[in-house]
Amino acid sequence: KVVGEFFGIKVNELKSKKKSKQIAIARQVAMYLSRYLTKMSYPHIGEKFGKDHSTVIHAENQIKKKIQADTELNNKIKTIINII
């Protein structure tokens, strides 16, 4: 919910099959934070997003790479963590 509000995207859009760049990044961030903050299993997170566990693994890996190269995204994720 917090990630959706931060990116201006409805929760149901995060769980949808929409693949626009804005929704995809927000979804990946939400999956990454679900794993980072809760240590839920990949299948459990995937189930919550209506995705396969491999999608969650991919999202986590993508965000890990992006936050190393993209200071702005890294700062956004830190801000979201502080909000949570």
Buried (B, 14 or more C-beta within 10 A) or exposed (E): EBBBEBBEBEEEBBBBEEEEEEBBBBBBBBBBBBBBEEEBEBEEBBBBBEBEBEBBBBBBEBBEEBBEEEEEBBEBBEEBEEEE
